[in-house]
């Protein structure tokens, strides 16, 4: 009878959250803006085709209805500059060919002062770029049905030396600001809201994420290392001085496919920071407030229960992690139960059913490095002020859910593991 009542509670709460937890779409009223003529739109498309190395594409203020992708194809030293995020808006709602709204391939690229609306795929994608700057870019979707929105808003992938500064990303069905398989990255002074994941660093080396505001996403900030990618293993991310607040949005990533999509669909709404199969991550001086399920989660890839192969140096474990000197506040709302991971965190933790957790470690470790999790073989360290007042859970996982146990003692993980990151190639971009 007790198990039946718990299952009934899970169902009822999950139903309430799935019905009521939605984000208001906040977009600029464009009706009073200059509506670019078809000639002005064609001229802009032509500028992308004809721009030469060292050139600048200036996009005057106005609302541009664009029906084809804007592509910069292997041209270096180009600046693409609008009149401001609220002054130059490129709408791809009527795009009939291609996926991304804007696709950039080239080196020494500056993208600045414009907005990208309603791309059918990714909002603004850059690939194989060295030295690329996104500054005061807004990428969003104005649809009510977010499951049909594009995947990533701002999306550099397989790039080197990436600066993302003063940007806004919202309403993507995966990650608002996503940096993948890249090296030397700074994400700063940005705002991400209404996405499944606010800011995601995936399979990257040398990243700093600081002075950002991530709110009203399902998950605020993610550091993932996923299998099966060209850049397999990666190391070195610092997350500091961020406001990671009330990331309690529903997870609407159900239409995604592939390893990344499957992992993102499992994010329980109410997650502040999630570390998954990542190495060398330091999280400090953040305000991690009122995320209804968990503040910080450190997990290995096995917890997703997705298939994987250890190849090209990739491993499923998280290790060399240091979480310290952050501020936490648990909300009065109940944790989320719409995802299995949320049910685990909420129902099997060390503090009782339906309790929000501040810090969670899944306790999965490589037995080649040690025989007991209490010896901390993976170098996972938690050093928060007043640890005894926080909800900390170490899980002991088994194949039988009835055997899952949660332990509240953080003392085996009271250690330091400073992470070295070198983003000097990015500082002056």
N, C-alpha and C positions, 0 to 999 in steps of 0.2 A: 504493500500500500504506500509506503514512504517513497519508493522509487517512482510509482505512478504519479504521485503528487508533484514530485520534482519535475518529471517530464511534462506534466500539464502546465506547470509554472513556466518552464522554458518555452513552450508553444505559445502561451498567451502573451508573454513579454515580447517574444520575437515578432508576433503579429502586430503588436502595438507599435514597435519600433519601425517595422517595414511600412506601416501606413502613415506614420506621423513625422518621420525624420527626413525632411527634405530641405534643400537650400534654396533661398530666394535668388533668382537670377538677377544680378545687378549689371545693367548695361546702359550705355549712354543713349539718350534720346537723340537720334541722328536726323530727325525730321527737319530741324532748322539748319542743318549743315549744308554747305555747298555740295550738290549732287554732281559728281564728275560726269561729263558727257561721254558718249561712246568714243569720241575722238581723243579725249583726255585719257581714257582707259587704254586705248590702242597705243597711244604714245608711251604710256608707262610700260606696257608689255614690250614695246620696241626698245625702250631703254635697256631692259634686261638682256635683250638679245644682242644689242649692238655695243654695250659698254665695253671699253677696252681696259687693259691693265692700268691701274693707277687712277681710274675714273671714279666719278661720284654720280649716283642716281639720287636726285632730289625729288621728293614726292610732296607736292604742295598740299595745303590743308584741303580737306574734302572727304566725302564718302564715295568710295570706288567700288562699284559692283563688277567683279572680275570673273570671267567665265573660262579662264585657262590658268594653269599654274604659272607662277613667276619663278623662273629658274635662272640661277647664276651657275654656269657650267664651266668649272675649271678656269676661272679668271681671278687673278691675284690682285691684292692691293686695291680693293673696291670698298667704297663707303655707300651705304644705302640709308638715306636720312629723310625722315618726315618732319612735319611741323610740330609734332607732339603727340603723345598717346591719345589724347582726346580731340586732336585736330586732324590727324590723318588716319583714316580707318579704311582698311582693305577688307572687303567682304567677299568671301568665297562661297556664299550660300548657293549660288547658281553655277558653281563649277561642274562642268560636264566631263572633263578629262583629267586624269591624274588623281593623286591622292592627297599630297601635301598642298597647303596653300602656297607656301614659299619653300623652295629647296635650294640650298646653297652648297656649292662645292668650290673650294678655292682657299687660298692662304691670305692672311692679313686682311681680314674682313671686319668691317664695322657695320652693325645693324642698330639703328637708333631712332627713337622718337616716332613710333607709329604703332598701330594696333592691327591685329589679324583676327577676323571674325569668321566663325562657322566653316572652317575647312572640313571637307568630308573625311579626311584622314588626320594627319598631324598638322598642327597649325604652322609651325616654322621649324623646318628640319635642316640641320647642317651635317654633312658627312665628309670624312677624310679631309678635314680642315685643320690647318695649323695657324694659331693666333687668330681667334675669332672672338668678337665682343658683341654681346647682346646688352644694349643699354636703353633703359626706358622703353621696353617693348611690352605691349599688352597682348596676350593671346587668350581667346575665350570662345565660348559657344553661347548663342542666345536661345537655343532650343529648350523647350520645357522637358522633353523626353531625353534625359541625359544618357540613357543606354545607347542612343543612336549618335551621340556626339563623337568627335574624333578621339584618337588614342592619347596623343601627347600634345601639349600646348607649345612648349619650347623644348626642342629635342636635338641637342648635339650628340652625335654618336660617332665613335671611332675617330675622335679628334684629339689634337694635342694643343694645350694652352688655351683654355676656355675661360672667359670672363662673362658672368651673368650678373648684372648690376642694375638695381632699381627697376626690376621687371615685375609684371603681374601676370599670373596664370590662373585660370579658373575654369571649372565645369568640364574638365577632360575626364573621359571614362577610364583613364589609367592614371598617369602622373602629370601634374601640371608642369613642373620643371623637372625634366628627366635628363640626366647626363649618363650615357652608357658607353662602356668599353673605351674610355678615354683616359688621358693623363694630364695632370697639372690643371686643376680646376678651382675657381673661386665662384661661389654663389653668395651674394651679399645684398643686403638692403632690398630684398624682394618680398612680395606678398603672394601667397598661394592659398586659395580657398575654393570650396565647392567641388574639389576633385576627389577621386578615390584616394590617390596619394598626393600630398602637397608637393614635396620635394623628394626626389629619389636619386641616389648615387648608386650606380649598378656596375659592377665589374670594372671599377676605376682605380687608378693609382694617384695618390697625392691630391686630395680634395680638401678644401676648407669651406664650410657652410656656416655663415655667421651673420648676425644682425638682420635676420629674416623674421617674417611674421607668417606662420602657418596656422590657419584656423578653419574650422568647419569643413575639413576633409574627413574621410574615413580614417586615414592615417596621416599624421603630420609630416614626419621626416623618416625616410627609409634608407638604410644602407644594405643593399643586397649583393650577393655573389651567386649568380645562377649558373647552372650547368649548360653545356651544349653551345656555348657562344664562342666566337672567334677569339676574343680575349678571355681566357679561361679564368685564371686566378688573379687577384688584385689585392692591393694593400694600401692602407694609409688614408684615413678620413678623420677630420676633426669637425665636430659639431658644437658650436659655442655661441653664447650671447644671442640666442634666438628666443622668440616668443612662440611657444608651441601650445596653443590654447584651444580648448573646446573643439577638438577634432572628433566630432560625434555624428558626422554625416553618414547616411546610409551608404553601403558599398554597392554601387550600381555597375560593377565591372563584369556582370554575368555573361555578356556576349563576347568576351575576349577568348582567344585561343592561344595555344603555345605555352611553353614553360613559364614565361614571364606573366602572361595573362592568368594562368592558373594560380600562380603564387599570389598575385595581387587580388584575385577573387576571394582569397582566404583571409584577408585583413579584416579583423573584427572592428566595426565602427567603435570609436572611442579609444583609438591607439595613438599615443603621443609619438614615440620613436620606436622603430622596429629594426633590430640588427639581425640579419639572416645570412648565415654561412659567410660572414664577413671577418676580415682579419685586420688587426691594427686600427681600431676605432676608439677615439677619445671623445666623450660627451661631457661637457662641463659648462657651468655658468649659464644654463638655460632656464627659462621659466616654463615649466611643464605643468600646466594648470587645467584642471577640470576636464580632463579626458576621461570619459566615463568608465572605460574598461581597464586600461593600463597606461602608466606613464612611460616606462621604458621596458622593452622586451629584448632579451638576448637569446637567440635561438639558432639551432642548427637546421640544415635543410631537411633532415629526416622528419621534423615535426609536420611538414606539409603533406607527408605520405605520398608524394609524387615520385615517379620513377626517376632515376638518375644514373649516370656513369661517372666514375672518377677518372678523368682523362685530362691531358694537357696541363697537369699540375693543379687542377681544381679539386677541392675537397669539400665535403658538406658541413664542416664544423666551423663554428665561430670561435675565435681565440684571439688573445692579446687585446682585450677590451678593458677600458677604464672609464667608469661612470662616476663622476664626482662633482660636488659643489653646485648641484642644481637645486632649484626651488620647485616644490610640488604642492599641489592642492587637489584633494579628492572632491569630486562633486557630490551633490545630494542625490543626483539621478542614479538609476540602477545601471549596472553594466549591460553591455549588449550580448544577446544570446542568439543572434541570427546566423552566426558562423561557428563552426565546430571549435575553432581555436578560442573564440570568445566564451563558449560554453566551458571549455577546459579551464580558462583563467578565472571564470566567475564561480564555477561550481566545485572545483577541485583544489582551490588554493588553500594556503595555510591559515586563513583568517575567517573562513566560514562562507557559506553560499551567498551569492549576490553581493560580494564585497569587491569594490574597486581595488586594484593593485597598483602600487607605485613602481615597484621594481620586480621583474620576473626573469628568472634564468631557467631554461628548460632542462638543464642538467645533463644533456646528451654530450658525451665526450669520446674521444678517440682512445680506445684502450691500449693502443700502442704507446701512448704518452703517460699512462698511469693506470692504477688499479682501482682508484676510488675518486669520486667526484669531490669528496671532502679534502683531498690533497690539492684541489684546484689545478688539475693537469693542463687546462686550456688557458690559464692566466686570465680569468675573467674577474675583474676587480670592481667593487662597489665601495665608495667612500663618500657617503652623503652625511651632512650634518644631521644630528638627531636620528640616526638610523633606527633607533628603538621605537620611534614614533611612526615610522613609515610601514606600509604594508609590503613586505618582501616575501616572495615565495620562490623556493628552489623546488623544482618538480623531480620526482622519481617516476619515470615513465615505463610502462610495460605494455605488452600486447593486449592485456585485458583492462578495459576502462575502470573496472571495479577495483583494480589494484593500483591505480594512480594515486600517488601520495604527494602532499605538499609540505615543505618544511619552512619554518619562519626564521631560522637562525642564519644571519648573514656572515657570521664571524669567519668562516673558512675563506671568505672572499674579500676580507679587509686587507687590501694590498694596493700597490701602485703599479701602473704599467704605462709610463709616458710614451706617446706615439710621436714619431718623427715624420713630419710632412714638409716637403719643399715645394712651395708654389711660387717661388721667386720668378719663374719665367712669365707669370701671369700678372704680376702686381702692376706693371706699367701699361697694360693693355687698355 
